[in-house]
Amino acid sequence: MKTPNTIEQEINEIRLQIYEETKNMTVRERVERVNRIGEAAAKKYGFKRVASAKEIV
């Protein structure tokens, strides 16, 4: 079972991994990465991504 200490450690490891993956990226590369991850999640879980909440009104 995960305890609060192990959960925090796991979060910190993930945070460090993301930092290492993105530290040398340009802003454009980071945006493209986030968009790619978002599109994959939308496809996997069946939701629609929108650029702004105003689009859904």
N, CA, C and O of each residue as an XYZ file, in Angstrom:
228
protein
N       0.838     -1.181      0.000
C       0.000      0.000      0.000
C       0.885      1.248      0.000
O       1.911      1.307      0.679
N       0.464      2.224     -0.769
C       1.218      3.470     -0.818
C       0.887      4.326      0.393
O      -0.274      4.478      0.772
N       1.907      4.866      0.975
C       1.732      5.757      2.108
C       1.962      7.183      1.628
O       2.505      7.385      0.541
N       1.563      8.166      2.409
C       1.804      9.558      1.983
C       3.257      9.827      1.633
O       3.531     10.582      0.699
N       4.195      9.230      2.357
C       5.605      9.449      2.062
C       6.000      8.865      0.714
O       6.749      9.495     -0.032
N       5.505      7.658      0.386
C       5.868      7.064     -0.901
C       5.162      7.767     -2.050
O       5.710      7.862     -3.148
N       3.963      8.254     -1.812
C       3.246      8.999     -2.852
C       4.003     10.284     -3.174
O       4.202     10.615     -4.343
N       4.416     10.994     -2.157
C       5.169     12.229     -2.378
C       6.477     11.937     -3.105
O       6.871     12.694     -3.992
N       7.144     10.870     -2.749
C       8.390     10.494     -3.405
C       8.137     10.188     -4.881
O       8.916     10.598     -5.742
N       7.057      9.472     -5.175
C       6.721      9.138     -6.559
C       6.419     10.408     -7.362
O       6.859     10.543     -8.504
N       5.677     11.324     -6.769
C       5.370     12.594     -7.441
C       6.653     13.364     -7.735
O       6.818     13.909     -8.826
N       7.552     13.407     -6.773
C       8.816     14.107     -6.984
C       9.649     13.454     -8.080
O      10.301     14.156     -8.853
N       9.641     12.132     -8.162
C      10.366     11.425     -9.222
C       9.773     11.745    -10.593
O      10.505     11.958    -11.559
N       8.448     11.776    -10.670
C       7.775     12.104    -11.931
C       8.088     13.545    -12.325
O       8.376     13.828    -13.488
N       8.031     14.445    -11.360
C       8.335     15.851    -11.615
C       9.765     16.010    -12.151
O       9.991     16.772    -13.091
N      10.721     15.300    -11.561
C      12.108     15.349    -12.014
C      12.255     14.761    -13.416
O      13.002     15.292    -14.239
N      11.548     13.674    -13.688
C      11.590     13.056    -15.016
C      11.069     14.030    -16.082
O      11.672     14.169    -17.146
N       9.958     14.695    -15.795
C       9.405     15.670    -16.737
C      10.382     16.817    -16.938
O      10.586     17.269    -18.064
N      10.982     17.285    -15.865
C      11.970     18.364    -15.973
C      13.119     17.941    -16.877
O      13.528     18.704    -17.752
N      13.644     16.741    -16.678
C      14.769     16.266    -17.486
C      14.380     16.151    -18.960
O      15.188     16.439    -19.843
N      13.144     15.731    -19.220
C      12.678     15.586    -20.606
C      12.495     16.938    -21.291
O      12.638     17.037    -22.510
N      12.181     17.976    -20.524
C      11.793     19.251    -21.136
C      12.791     20.386    -20.929
O      12.605     21.464    -21.493
N      13.832     20.182    -20.146
C      14.696     21.303    -19.766
C      15.388     21.988    -20.934
O      15.682     23.180    -20.845
N      15.658     21.289    -22.013
C      16.327     21.896    -23.164
C      15.379     22.209    -24.313
O      15.820     22.543    -25.412
N      14.080     22.102    -24.063
C      13.093     22.366    -25.109
C      12.799     23.854    -25.198
O      12.865     24.585    -24.210
N      12.473     24.278    -26.412
C      11.995     25.638    -26.595
C      10.542     25.698    -26.127
O       9.920     24.668    -25.865
N      10.020     26.896    -26.030
C       8.608     27.055    -25.651
C       7.727     26.331    -26.655
O       6.782     25.642    -26.269
N       8.024     26.477    -27.926
C       7.226     25.822    -28.968
C       7.263     24.301    -28.815
O       6.233     23.643    -28.965
N       8.418     23.745    -28.523
C       8.539     22.303    -28.342
C       7.741     21.828    -27.134
O       7.123     20.764    -27.174
N       7.753     22.615    -26.061
C       6.973     22.240    -24.868
C       5.477     22.294    -25.162
O       4.719     21.428    -24.726
N       5.060     23.316    -25.904
C       3.639     23.419    -26.274
C       3.233     22.221    -27.126
O       2.179     21.625    -26.902
N       4.069     21.868    -28.101
C       3.765     20.720    -28.956
C       3.697     19.430    -28.146
O       2.856     18.571    -28.413
N       4.577     19.293    -27.159
C       4.577     18.108    -26.295
C       3.278     18.020    -25.505
O       2.649     16.963    -25.444
N       2.879     19.137    -24.902
C       1.640     19.147    -24.124
C       0.444     18.856    -25.014
O      -0.447     18.101    -24.625
N       0.411     19.440    -26.194
C      -0.697     19.189    -27.121
C      -0.742     17.730    -27.549
O      -1.821     17.144    -27.635
N       0.413     17.139    -27.818
C       0.489     15.733    -28.216
C      -0.028     14.832    -27.087
O      -0.791     13.898    -27.334
N       0.386     15.114    -25.863
C      -0.066     14.324    -24.711
C      -1.574     14.502    -24.510
O      -2.286     13.540    -24.226
N      -2.050     15.737    -24.660
C      -3.478     16.006    -24.509
C      -4.314     15.302    -25.556
O      -5.374     14.756    -25.248
N      -3.845     15.311    -26.791
C      -4.578     14.628    -27.864
C      -4.631     13.125    -27.616
O      -5.665     12.493    -27.833
N      -3.523     12.557    -27.164
C      -3.499     11.120    -26.866
C      -4.477     10.782    -25.739
O      -5.180      9.773    -25.810
N      -4.525     11.616    -24.707
C      -5.448     11.386    -23.591
C      -6.895     11.522    -24.064
O      -7.752     10.728    -23.677
N      -7.167     12.522    -24.898
C      -8.529     12.718    -25.409
C      -8.976     11.515    -26.218
O     -10.117     11.068    -26.104
N      -8.076     10.996    -27.033
C      -8.418      9.827    -27.842
C      -8.641      8.605    -26.951
O      -9.592      7.849    -27.150
N      -7.766      8.418    -25.979
C      -7.851      7.256    -25.104
C      -9.120      7.265    -24.256
O      -9.761      6.227    -24.088
N      -9.490      8.438    -23.717
C     -10.614      8.517    -22.788
C     -11.891      9.080    -23.409
O     -12.922      9.167    -22.742
N     -11.822      9.459    -24.676
C     -13.029      9.858    -25.395
C     -13.576     11.229    -25.069
O     -14.791     11.427    -25.112
N     -12.719     12.184    -24.745
C     -13.213     13.541    -24.536
C     -12.683     14.458    -25.629
O     -11.762     14.099    -26.363
N     -13.275     15.645    -25.730
C     -12.903     16.604    -26.760
C     -12.106     17.732    -26.133
O     -12.501     18.284    -25.106
N     -10.985     18.074    -26.749
C     -10.181     19.195    -26.287
C     -10.643     20.451    -27.002
O     -10.932     20.421    -28.198
N     -10.712     21.552    -26.272
C     -11.060     22.844    -26.849
C     -10.004     23.860    -26.444
O      -9.364     23.719    -25.402
N      -9.823     24.884    -27.272
C      -8.816     25.901    -26.980
C      -9.250     26.828    -25.853
O      -8.417     27.396    -25.148
N     -10.565     26.974    -25.690
C     -11.075     27.898    -24.684
C     -12.429     27.409    -24.178
O     -13.190     26.787    -24.920
N     -12.718     27.690    -22.929
C     -14.023     27.323    -22.386
C     -15.136     28.062    -23.119
O     -16.277     27.601    -23.123
N     -14.829     29.190    -23.734
C     -15.819     29.955    -24.486
C     -16.338     29.157    -25.680
O     -17.444     29.411    -26.156
N     -15.549     28.192    -26.171
C     -15.969     27.385    -27.312
C     -17.142     26.465    -26.996
O     -17.879     26.072    -27.900
N     -17.322     26.121    -25.737
C     -18.365     25.157    -25.394
C     -19.678     25.818    -24.996
O     -20.650     25.129    -24.687
N     -19.713     27.130    -25.001
C     -20.928     27.860    -24.637
C     -21.808     28.012    -25.846
O     -22.885     28.600    -25.755
